[in-house]
């Protein structure tokens, strides 16, 4: 019983650390357009950046 309680507390602490780490995540979604010999080519992109602090 004691091991189960320690394990559950550890899982909660790790979950809170995960939430704190994802709080600084910034996403950027958009389209890239490339011009080539066969005309324009459009490709989607999704960026996820983690910002550690300070000023932008």
MOVEN-V17100 format. One record per backbone hydrogen bond with DSSP energy under -0.5 kcal/mol. CO is the residue of the C=O (numbers start at 1). NH is the residue of the N-H. Records with the same first field share a line. If there is no record, write none. Layout:
CO = NH  NH
//
This chain:
1 = 5
2 = 6
3 = 7
4 = 8
5 = 9
6 = 10
7 = 11
8 = 12
9 = 13
10 = 14
11 = 15
12 = 16
13 = 17
14 = 18
15 = 19
16 = 20
17 = 21
18 = 22
19 = 23
21 = 24
22 = 25
24 = 51
26 = 49
28 = 47
30 = 45
32 = 34  43
34 = 36  41
36 = 39
39 = 36
41 = 34
43 = 32
45 = 30
47 = 28
49 = 26  51
50 = 52
//
